[in-house]
Amino acid sequence: MGFEVMSFIILVSAAPVAVSSVLVNMGESQHDWDKSAPYECGFIGATNPGDFSSRFFHLVILFLVWDVEIVLLIPCFQDLTVWSSSGGALAVFLLVLSYGLYYEIFEGSVKWTLQEE
C-alpha cells in the first residue's frame, strides 16, 4: 500500500476517536438530576420516570398492529374488484387478525385494570 492510502486509513480511524474524546471532555462532570427529571408543571413527579407498565406497552403494540392493518385494508373495501381477484387471501388475513384479537381478549391483555379474584 502506498503512503497516501495508509495515511488516509490512519486519519479515518483516528478522527472519530479524537472527536469522541473532545466531546466527552466537554460534557458536564456532574449529573444534574433536575435536568433529567420529567417536567410536571413544577411539581415533584408522583412516580419514578423509569417505571413503565408492560401492560400499557403490550396494549400500545396491539393498537398499532390493528391500526396499520385497518389502514391497509381500507383501499380493499373501496375497490371491490380486489375481492374478486384475491378475496380468499384477504379473508384468511382477516381471519388470522381476528383470531389474534380474540386471543388477546380472552387472555385479558385488552383490559386496562386488573380484576381482583
C-alpha positions in Angstrom: 0.0 0.0 0.0 1.1 3.5 -0.7 1.9 6.1 1.8 -1.2 8.1 0.9 -3.6 5.2 1.4 -2.0 4.3 4.8 -2.2 7.9 6.0 -5.8 8.1 4.8 -6.7 4.9 6.8 -5.0 6.3 9.9 -6.8 9.6 9.6 -10.2 7.9 9.1 -9.5 5.7 12.1 -8.2 8.5 14.4 -10.7 11.2 13.6 -13.7 9.6 15.3 -11.6 8.8 18.4 -10.4 12.4 18.6 -13.8 13.8 18.2 -15.3 11.5 20.8 -12.6 12.3 23.3 -13.2 16.0 22.8 -16.9 15.7 23.2 -16.6 13.5 26.4 -14.2 16.1 28.0 -16.5 19.0 27.1 -19.5 17.4 28.8 -20.7 18.1 32.3 -18.7 16.5 35.1 -21.6 16.0 37.5 -25.1 14.7 36.7 -27.9 17.2 37.2 -31.0 15.4 38.5 -33.2 18.4 37.9 -32.5 18.4 34.2 -33.2 14.7 33.8 -36.4 14.7 35.8 -39.7 14.9 33.8 -41.4 18.2 33.9 -44.8 18.0 35.6 -46.0 21.7 35.9 -43.5 22.5 38.6 -44.5 19.6 40.9 -42.3 16.8 42.0 -43.1 13.7 40.0 -45.5 11.2 41.5 -43.6 8.1 40.4 -40.2 7.1 39.2 -39.8 8.0 35.5 -38.2 4.6 35.0 -41.4 2.8 35.9 -43.2 1.8 32.7 -46.2 -0.5 32.5 -45.5 -3.6 30.4 -49.3 -4.0 30.1 -49.5 -0.5 28.6 -46.7 -1.3 26.2 -48.5 -4.5 25.1 -51.7 -2.7 24.6 -50.0 0.0 22.5 -48.3 -2.6 20.3 -51.7 -4.3 19.8 -53.3 -1.0 18.9 -50.5 -0.2 16.4 -50.9 -3.6 14.7 -54.6 -3.2 14.3 -54.3 0.4 13.3 -51.8 -0.4 10.5 -53.8 -3.3 9.3 -57.1 -1.3 9.1 -55.3 1.4 7.2 -54.0 -1.2 4.7 -57.5 -2.8 4.3 -59.4 0.4 3.7 -58.5 0.6 0.0 -59.6 -3.1 -0.4 -63.1 -2.2 0.8 -63.3 0.8 -1.6 -62.3 -1.2 -4.7 -64.5 -4.3 -4.8 -62.6 -5.7 -7.8 -59.8 -6.6 -5.3 -62.2 -9.0 -3.6 -62.8 -10.9 -6.8 -59.1 -11.4 -7.5 -57.7 -12.0 -4.1 -60.7 -12.3 -1.8 -59.6 -15.6 -0.3 -56.2 -14.2 0.8 -57.9 -11.2 2.3 -60.4 -13.5 4.1 -57.6 -15.6 5.6 -55.7 -12.4 6.6 -58.8 -11.1 8.4 -59.3 -14.5 10.0 -55.8 -14.6 11.4 -56.1 -11.0 12.7 -59.5 -11.8 14.3 -58.1 -14.9 15.9 -55.2 -12.8 17.4 -57.6 -10.2 18.7 -59.9 -12.8 20.3 -56.8 -14.5 21.9 -55.8 -11.1 23.4 -59.3 -10.5 24.7 -59.6 -13.9 26.3 -56.1 -13.7 27.7 -57.1 -10.4 29.4 -54.5 -8.3 27.8 -57.0 -5.8 26.5 -58.4 -5.0 29.9 -56.7 -1.9 31.3 -57.2 -2.7 35.0 -56.6 -6.0 36.7 -59.6 -7.5 38.4 -59.1 -8.9 41.9 -60.0 -12.5 42.2 
